[in-house]
Amino acid sequence: MSKPGSFSMRSFTSLLLAFSFLALALSGIILYFAPQCSVAEAMGWTAAGLTKDQLTSLHMSTALMVVILSLFHLFVFNWKTFVHHLKIRRGKAPIRFFKPEVLTSFVLAIFIIGGSAWILYPFSLLPEGHEAIEQYYRDKSGFEGRGAGHRQSTIILEGEAVHDTLVIRESGEQVNKPRQYRQRMSDQQQK
């Protein structure tokens, strides 16, 4: 126990972990409903004032924080409690057999991880729902192509089919981001 008014690392770690988890969960929910990157970029899509790239960066950073803080929380502050969950005590001597909770939680984790990795039902509902949302944005914006992560997706930009790496035929210049191209074209029209 820490003295009243003193800084408690255990409380600090727990609270930072809770806030990081909240940010991770919220950014994950928003990203689930977001369009794929090239569509979001070309549409100028934002949520809570953040672009998809910013939300992705936030999500990855908070995921790393949650992992590091969880490990710190487990190994530094709660290791004895965690080990206690693994042991069955009979009398005064601990017997090193696992409790039923250990086996049950391990089997459930393997089931969820395996079902998600092999995209089995009902775990397939999440990626299918996300793909349906991305398709909605592609239909709404006039973009064509496959879902997120496919860098060869074709988009329609100012009446011309282009790829993520845009080649502007008139000048021969390359632009890696559709939004940069749109901004440059807008700036040129204003001159």
N, C-alpha and C positions, 0 to 999 in steps of 0.2 A: 504494500500500500504506500502510496506517495502522501506526503504531508499536504495539508490544505494550502493552496496557493502555489504549489510547486508544479513544474511541468512534468506531465506523465507521458512517457514515450508510448506506453501501451494504449492509452486513450487517444493520443495523437495518431498512432498507426491505425487503430480501429476506425476513427473518424475519417482519416484520409482514404482508407480503403473503401468506406461506405460512400463517400462523395465521388471517388473515382469510379466505383461500380455504377452509381447513378448516371454519371456522364457516359460511361460505356453503354449502359442499357438504352439511354435516350438516343445516343448517336446511332446505335445499332438499329433501333426501331425506325428512325428517320431514314437511314440508308436502305433498309428493307423496302421502303416505299418510294425510293428515289429512282429516277431513270438511269439507264446505263451512262457511263462517263461521257462518251462522245455526244450523246443526245443532250445530257445535262449541260455540257459545255456550250454547245451550239445554241440551245434555248436560253442560256443565261439563267438556268434553274438555281434557286437558292432555297434554303430552309433555315429559319431562325437567323437570317442574315449571313449564312455561311454557304459557300459553294460546295459542290460535291467533293472536290479535292480537299477543301478545308475540313469537311466533316469526316472524310476518310482518314486524314491525318490525325484529327482529334480521336477518332475511334481506335486507331492503331496505338497512339500514345497512351490512352487510358487503359487499353488492353494490357500493354506492357507494365504500366503502373500497378494494375490489379494483380498481375502474375507476381511481380516482385514483392509487393506489399503482402500478398497472401502467403508467400513463402516465408517472409520475415515474420509475419504474424504467427504462422504455424511453428517454425523452428525456434524462434527466440522466445515468444511469450506463451505458447500453448503446447510445447512438445510433450511434456509430462501428461497432460490431459489427453492428447492424441494417442499416446502409447497406451494409456489406461483404457481407451476405447477398444484397443486391439486384444487386450488380455482378458482371460477368464480367471477369476480368483476363487479358489476353493480353500477354505480355511485361511491359514496365514501365508502359505507358499503360493506364489503365482504359478499357474500352469500355462505354458506358452501355446495354447490352442486358441484359434481365432473364434471370436463370438459369431453368432449367426448374422449379425448386422454387417460384419466385415465382408463375408461371402456374398450376402444379398446386395450390398451396395456395389461391390466389384462386378458382379454379374450384370446388374442394371446398367452400370457405366459402360461395360463392354457392349451390351445390347444397343444402347443409344449411340455410341460411337460407331459401331459396325453398321447399324441401320442407316445412320446419316452418311457414312462414307460410301456405302453401296447404294444409296438413294432408294431404300426400300420403303414401302408403305408402312406406317403413316408418316415416316420422316420425309418422304418425297413431297408431301403437301407444302412444306415450307419453300423449297426451291421452285416448285411449280407455281405457287402463288406469286413469288418474286418475279418469275419470268412473265407471268400474265400482266403484272404491273408495268414491267419494262416494255412489253408489247403495246400496252395502252399508250405510253409516252411516245413510242416510235410511231404509232398510228396517228397520234395527235400532232406530232411535229413533222410528219412526212418523211421520216428517216426510214431506211431499209436496213436489213442486216440481222445478225443474230444477237443474242443477249450479251450481258456484261462480260467483259474480259476478252472479247473477240476483237482484236485490234484491226481486223480487215473489214469491219463493217462499213458498208457504203452509206453515205448520207446524201441528202439533197440540200444543197446550199445555193441560194440565189439561182435556182433553175438548172444547176449543173450537178451531175453525180460526181462526187469526190470521195476520197478515202480519208482516214484519220490524218495521214500525212498528205496535206493538200499540195498539189502541184498547180500553180497558176499558169495556164498555158500562154497568156499574152506576154508575161515578163519572164517566165521560166523560173521564178523564185519559189522556194518551198516554205510552207508554213505548217508547223506541227500541230497547231491548235486551231480548230474552226473559229473559236471566239476571237482569236487574234486577227484572223482574216476578216471577219465581219467588222471588227473595230477599225482596222486599217482601211477597209472599203468605205466605212462611214466617215472616217476622217478625211479621206480623199474627196468625197462628195461635198463635204462642208467647205473645202478650199476653193 
